[in-house]
Amino acid sequence: MALVDIQNLHVKFHVGHDTVYALRGVYLQVERGARTAIVGESGSGKTVTATSMLRLLPPTARITEGRILFQGADLLALSENELRPIRGSQICMVFQNASAALNPLYPVGQQIADVYRQHNGGNKREAWQRAVEVLAATGIPHPEDRARNYPFEYSGGMAQRAMIAMALVCSPQLLIADEPTSGLDVTIQVQVLDLIQEVVEKLDATLMLITHDIGLVSAVCDRVAVMYAGTVMETGSVSQVLGRPANPYTIRLLECFASTSGEKMPFIPGRVPDLREQWQGCSFAERCPRAQDICGREAPAVREVETGHYSACHFS
Amino acid sequence: MKADDVLVISNASKVFTMRRRSLKRVSMTAVDDVSLTVRRAETVGLVGESGSGKSTLGRAILRLLDLDGGRILFEGREIQGLNERVFRPLRAKIQMVFQNPVTSFNPTMTIGQTLVDAMRLSRHRTLKQKEQRALALLDQMELDERFATLYPYEMSGGQLQRVALARALAPEPHFIFLDEPTAALDMSIRGQIINLLLDLQRQSSLSFIFVSHDLRVIRYIADRIYVMYLGQVVETGTKHAVFESPHHPYTRALLAATLIGQGGRDEVRRAEMLTGEVTQRAHDFAGCKLYGRCRYATERCAREPQVLRAVAQDHWARCWRAEELARSGWLVKGSAANEEPLSGFRQVAV
């Protein structure tokens, strides 16, 4: 049984008078111990998928259909009270902008200690001690002093380390990292990625890495799911998807990443479809060089192109 | 100053003074003795992380702030200290494209109005001519006429960034400062902006400074590269020199970081990584500013400030061990036999 099994997930947002159909039937499985990347561009639904799992979507969003099975139990069917012990202690999330994810009014160590006490109990002294320990474990220099600092006194890289420390204190089974390195300097990005890998290894946890940067995928993950306009276009092992891409979208996206020289820099003409609209066919049809009549009419079924490698395309 | 130099910055420096919580004044050198030249029809890539002084330099070129020292010659003319009235005609010649296309537009003006407004300084044009030019520019950016009637919120980031480029071109500039123009765009459409810039340059011999930390993009567009760290130029040279034979430890770390996960030997690249982060102390450190993060640092680096010196023809680096590092091989070229890119990267590139 997969640790996470997302089935036919539909999410829409109500923005003013418009309805934005953000997820349009997402299927995704994450095996225990796997390191799965969810890759996609802005608006593809990768972050919405992750936040749905913790039911942390903004109030304008509604999950209209689907199931999210975590260890066999449907997270969407749980009450808020039943979900609370799972959030944080079993599924932990590291957010994109760590400085904004921390509470500006409390010292960082205090926030980590609170999380520890919420999930493990224990007295304040013990919790504080533990907070200092995890800060030290994530490589923050002078952790005793740093624990007493407020988030504004942390640099972006350190705030991200503190977020990871918070995950460490809960020993979750699943760690979701949502663009953990965007906004950080390139040289710091490498450090944060290394730390995430180290933590996942230490906790023997499963990792879901959400990113738009394909470069990170092969450095960190063993499985990858490519998303576009609210659906999963292709899944498989990293060597399958990056090495033998089957879906036209993946192929074009990799072209944009791979080329380093030439007369013209490759790009995908056209634009992402308007998510306020609903359509029949394949969401990539308008920009796809291989598109035929059928692509505009019928949504492609997911087919297995080789063992463990799936693509949603009429022609792959 | 040579005839084809459009912009010559010499020994620029800028110190900001801040008041800390303790009410003590703390000064920070944002730009430290930077010299930089942009020739006609050339793209200079400016690379560096946050705090490296790229934006301060940009603001000085656009006369949005005054330097504390140094000169900025634009087409042979000193622009430092010019008052706004005298400088205004030059503003048309020096344009800028900002990082975030969404916030750099007036939300209450249509695209057409924005473009016409950008030609405010072109007194010789009638309104009709300005409107025609606006449409022609949109067409050049591969946007059709109906975009002129749209408001910024009705467009995608990629489309808006093309309009931003059209707006910069409207007053017929000679030089455009491009401040991370592709950073906010999705990977799949970055190429479109880059290709437009390359075309423009071929057609009208424009000069660019292209600021980015995306070395892949820089590799496409730049002719020469300046790598900055904490206000100083640490390495500069032709694109070929800097990419194929990086001499400074910081440049090597940056290149290695972008190559991790691209197939091949990541251990070699990891060996080039910097440790730690930029600290406040590093700004005013007497020795090399990279000391404390650099894995090649010795006791001499802590003592001696480093100077930018020629390491090869048209190639300068600010490190006394530069030649030694360069000789020790480079992670991309040096281990060619082991550098098998993921097959897909090669396949799809064909």
Chai-1 contact restraints between the chains, C-beta under 6 A:
chainA,res_idxA,chainB,res_idxB,connection_type,confidence,min_distance_angstrom,max_distance_angstrom,comment,restraint_id
A,E41,B,D186,contact,1.0,0.0,6.0,A-B,restraint_1
A,S42,B,D186,contact,1.0,0.0,6.0,A-B,restraint_2
A,S155,B,E277,contact,1.0,0.0,6.0,A-B,restraint_3
A,G157,B,E277,contact,1.0,0.0,6.0,A-B,restraint_4
A,D185,B,E49,contact,1.0,0.0,6.0,A-B,restraint_5
A,D185,B,S50,contact,1.0,0.0,6.0,A-B,restraint_6
A,V186,B,H213,contact,1.0,0.0,6.0,A-B,restraint_7
A,V186,B,L254,contact,1.0,0.0,6.0,A-B,restraint_8
A,V186,B,A257,contact,1.0,0.0,6.0,A-B,restraint_9
A,T187,B,A253,contact,1.0,0.0,6.0,A-B,restraint_10
A,T187,B,A257,contact,1.0,0.0,6.0,A-B,restraint_11
A,T187,B,L274,contact,1.0,0.0,6.0,A-B,restraint_12
A,V190,B,A257,contact,1.0,0.0,6.0,A-B,restraint_13
A,V190,B,M273,contact,1.0,0.0,6.0,A-B,restraint_14
A,G215,B,G261,contact,1.0,0.0,6.0,A-B,restraint_15
A,G215,B,Q262,contact,1.0,0.0,6.0,A-B,restraint_16
A,S218,B,G261,contact,1.0,0.0,6.0,A-B,restraint_17
A,A219,B,I260,contact,1.0,0.0,6.0,A-B,restraint_18
A,A219,B,G261,contact,1.0,0.0,6.0,A-B,restraint_19
A,L242,B,L342,contact,1.0,0.0,6.0,A-B,restraint_20
A,L242,B,G344,contact,1.0,0.0,6.0,A-B,restraint_21
A,G243,B,L342,contact,1.0,0.0,6.0,A-B,restraint_22
A,G243,B,S343,contact,1.0,0.0,6.0,A-B,restraint_23
A,G243,B,G344,contact,1.0,0.0,6.0,A-B,restraint_24
A,P245,B,G344,contact,1.0,0.0,6.0,A-B,restraint_25
A,I251,B,V348,contact,1.0,0.0,6.0,A-B,restraint_26
A,L253,B,S188,contact,1.0,0.0,6.0,A-B,restraint_27
A,L254,B,V348,contact,1.0,0.0,6.0,A-B,restraint_28
A,E255,B,V348,contact,1.0,0.0,6.0,A-B,restraint_29
A,C256,B,M187,contact,1.0,0.0,6.0,A-B,restraint_30
A,C256,B,S188,contact,1.0,0.0,6.0,A-B,restraint_31
A,A258,B,F345,contact,1.0,0.0,6.0,A-B,restraint_32
A,A258,B,V348,contact,1.0,0.0,6.0,A-B,restraint_33
A,A258,B,A349,contact,1.0,0.0,6.0,A-B,restraint_34
A,S259,B,A349,contact,1.0,0.0,6.0,A-B,restraint_35
A,T260,B,R219,contact,1.0,0.0,6.0,A-B,restraint_36
A,K264,B,N195,contact,1.0,0.0,6.0,A-B,restraint_37
A,M265,B,G191,contact,1.0,0.0,6.0,A-B,restraint_38
A,M265,B,I194,contact,1.0,0.0,6.0,A-B,restraint_39
A,M265,B,N195,contact,1.0,0.0,6.0,A-B,restraint_40
A,M265,B,Y220,contact,1.0,0.0,6.0,A-B,restraint_41
A,P266,B,G191,contact,1.0,0.0,6.0,A-B,restraint_42
A,F267,B,I189,contact,1.0,0.0,6.0,A-B,restraint_43
A,F267,B,G191,contact,1.0,0.0,6.0,A-B,restraint_44
A,F267,B,Q192,contact,1.0,0.0,6.0,A-B,restraint_45
A,I268,B,S188,contact,1.0,0.0,6.0,A-B,restraint_46
A,R271,B,S156,contact,1.0,0.0,6.0,A-B,restraint_47
